Amino acid sequence: MILILSEERDVSTDNVCKWLNYQNKKFVRINIEDHNRDFERLLFEKGVILSDKKKKGSDIFGNWDSIWCRRGTLPLLHISEPKSSYINEKSFNDFLKKEYQIFTDFLYSKISHSKHFNLPNLYNVNKIKVLEEALKVGLNIPNTIITNNRKSIVNSKFKFPLICKPISDLAEIDINHEKYNKILFKLNRINSFNEIPVEFEFTLFQELISKKYDLRIFFIENNFISCAILNTALDSRNIAYRVVPFNLPIELKRKLQKLNKKIKLNSGSIDMVVSKDNIFIFLEINPVGQFEFYNNKLDLGISKLISEKL
């Protein structure tokens, strides 16, 4: 039996489930929106077992052949409102969040003992750590600095244009403040020193690569499926572009395998660019990245590959 943690509207999960049905493989899909599963007790019976109150004694971990953590999490206890006026609501909820964090950390450690592809607590990788590990395994990365003062950029002798982006993820946030609107939250191109505020929150800056094309690479275990996106736009997600299959060099695959092992990911999507002087440059890795568009456009067979690995 296969366990899948996902979201209701994730098309990639839908397509993998179609392949599992075609292959007559049994699976259970739990979406993050599922609230009908009310898990509420920990039973100590030959170890710790998470029990469903509707089926007391049942084990959510079961004897899973494999577990695919695509996007979802286990739908656990919901934070309830304090029932006494003598309890501070914020402190009460903060306490419960800590309790549930310990609880979920334990549950995901249990999942890690089964054959699994990613874990929910690894959905958001640390972008800075990944860049550091990429350098250690011999990958090229753009010249990068994280700072909250433009003098640091001048002292580092970075060449314009630069791009700036959040240290975590891009976000759409409406804040009526010049300092924030200029520098944070979005992927921005900066053409000159004067476009940078004197002071701002810590932000990640990189020299903009003059590129021939982008690479989108899906991997599961040591299998890599990649394509080249032929465009020169800063962000190609919202424009029309041409995409073609691409075979990664063997040495590059080896370096990416080392990186994935170091950051404990066995499935995800990698963004790279190839510069105009034919240098492969690593940008970032996303454990839950979107791959459905180029998978369908080029008939790459990613959904079928995932189902076979499960």
N, C-alpha and C positions, 0 to 999 in steps of 0.2 A: 504494500500500500504506500502511496506517495502523498506527502503533505505539501500543499502550496499555500503560501501566505501572500496575498495580493490585495488589489483594490477592485471594486466592482466594474469600473470603466476602463481597466487596463487591457487594451486590445492585444498586446503581446501575450499576456496570460491566456486570453481567450483562444488565441491561435495555437498555443502549446497544448491547451486542454483538448482542442480538436484532434491534434495528433495523438495524444494519449488515448482518446476514445477510439481512434482508428486502429491503434496498436493493441486495443483491448487491455490497457493497463488501468488498474484501479487507483483512484486518487481522491483525496479530500481537499477541496479548495475553501480556505477561510479568508474572507475579505475583511479589511479593516473596518468596514461599515457594519459587519455582522454583530448585532447586539443580542441576538436570540440565544447565544451561547453564554450562559451566566456562570462562569467558573468562580467558585467562592471558597473552596476549602483546600487546605494542604493536608494530605493524609500520609502518615509515616507507616508505610507497609512495604517492607523490603526496599527501603529507601524512601525518598520523597516523591509523592505522586500528586499531580494536579488533578483534582476531581471536578467533574461536571455535576452540579446539584441535581440535574434531572436524571442522571444515571450515576448514582453514587458508587464510587469505587472505580469508575472508568478512568483510563489513563490517556490524557491528551497526547503524550509522547508515544504511547503504543509501541508497536514493532514496525516503525516506518522503514521502508526500504531506502527512501531518500527524502530530503526536504529541500524545497526550492523557496527561498525567501526573495520574492520578486520585488514587492513594494510594501506589503502589509506587515502587520504585527499580530501577536496573539491578543484577541479581545478580552482583556482581563477586567479586574474590578474597576468600577467607575467611582470617581471622587464624590462623596456624598456631602451634603450640607450639614454643618454642626447643628445639633438639635437643642443645644443649650445656649441661652443668651449670655452665659458666663464664659463661653469659649470664643476667642478671637477667630473670626472666619479665616483670615489670611494665614495666620500662624498654624491653624488647624489643617488647612489645605496644603501648606508647605510641608508639614509633617507627613501627611498622607502621600504626597508626591515622592518624598524620600523613601517611605516605606515601599511604595510600589516600584521604585527604581531598583531597590535591592531585590525585590521579588522577581522583576523581569530579567535582571542580570543573571539571576540563578536559572531561570527558565531557559534563557538562551545558551547558557553554559551546558544545560542538559541537551539541547538540540545539537550542540557542537560535537557530541559524542556519536551522533548518527551521521550517515553520509549526507552532507548538506552543501548547498550552493549559496554562500553568503549567510549573514546573520543580520537581523534587524538593527543590532547595535553597531553595525558597520555600514549602514546605509549612507551615513555622512562621514566620509573620510576627511582627515585633517589635510587640507590642501598644502600646507607648508611642509608637513612631514613627508608627504608624497614627493614633493619636489626635491627635498633633501635626499630621500632614498633613491630617487631617480638618478641623481648625480653619482651616488655611491656605486650604482651598478653600471655606470658608464654611459648613461643616456645624456644627450644634450638637452638643456632647457634654455629658455630666453634669459637674458640678463635680468635679474629680479631684485627688487628691494621692497621691504615693508617699512613704512615710515609715517609719521604724522607731521612732518615738517619739510618744506620744499628745499631747504638748504641741504638736506641729506642727499637729495637727488642731484643737485649741482656738484656737491663734493664727490659723489660717486661717478661723475662724468658720464652719466647716461646720455645716449644719443636720442634725440627726438626724431620721429614721433614716438610717444609712449602710449601704452594702454593702461588704464587703471580699472580695477575691479575689486569687489569685496573679498575679504579673506575667506569667507564661507561660501555663500551662494548669491546669485543675482536675486534681486527682490524689487517689487513694485511698491514703493512707499511714497506717499504724498506728504512731504514736509515743506512748509513754507519758510525755508531758511536757505539763504544763498550758499553758505558754506557746504551744506549737505547736498543740495541739489547739484552742485557743480561736480562733486568728487565721488560720492558714494552710491552704492546700490546697483548701479548699472555698469555695463561694459562701455567705457568711454575712451575715445581717442584724444590724446593731448598733443598738440602740434608745437607748442612753445612753452617756455618757462612761465610766461605771464598768465597762462590759462590755469595755473595751479594756485590755489589760495595759500596765504602765508602759513596758516595752521589749519589742521583738519584732523578728523579721527584717523586712526591707523588704517592704512589702505595698501593694497598690493599693487605695485607698479612693475611693468615689464617693457623692455624695448620691443617695439612692433617689428615682427619678422616680415621681411619682403619675401613673399612665398610664391611658389609655383602652384601648389594645391594643398588642400587639407586632406588629412587621413582620418577616417572613422573606423575604429577597430573594435569588433566584438570578440570577447574571449570567454571560453568556458573550459576550465582546466587548462590543458596545453593546446587547445584548438583555437586558432585565430582566423576570423573571417573579416576581411577588410575591404574598403573601397576608397577611391580618391574622389574628392569633390573639387571640380575644376572651376574655381572662382577666386576673386581677389578681395572679396568683401571682408570686413572685420568680423561680422557675425552673419553666417549664412543661413540661419534658421528661418528667416522670414523673407527670403528672396528665392527666385527661380535659379536653379543651377544644374549643371551636368554632372552626373555621377557615374563612375565606371569601376569595375572590379579591380583589385590591386593585390599583388603578391608581395608580402613582406620579405625582406632579406632574412636569411637564416640567423645571422648574428643579431639582428634587431629583435627577432622573436626570442632568442635566448636571454637578452637583457630584460625584455618585458616579462618573461617567465620569472626571472630572479626578483624583479620588482614586485610582482603579484604575490610571490611567496613571502617577501619581507613584510608586506602590508596585510597579509593574510586574506587575500581575496582570490577566489577561484572562478569568479564570473563578473562581467561588467563591460563597460565601454570605455575606450581610450581615445582621446583626442590628440592628434599630432599634426604638424605641418612639415612640408618639405620646402626648404628655402630655395631661392633661385640659383644658389651654388650647390644644390643637391645634397644638403645636410638634413638629416631627419631630426626634428626637434620635438621633444615631448612637452605637452601642455598640461594635461590633467587626466584623471581617471574618475569614472562615475560608476559605482556599483549598480545603480538602477537606471542607467542611461537609456534614452529612447533609441531604438534601432529599427522600428517597424517600417519607416518610410523607405530607407535604402534596401532593407531586406525584401520588401515587396517589389520595388522598382527593378532590382537586379536578380530576383529569385535566388537569393543566397542560401536559403534553407536553414536559417537560424532557428526557427521554431521547431523544425524537425530534429535538428541537432540537440536542442535542449531536452526534447522529449526522450530522445535516445539515451542521453546522459542520466536522466531521472530513472 
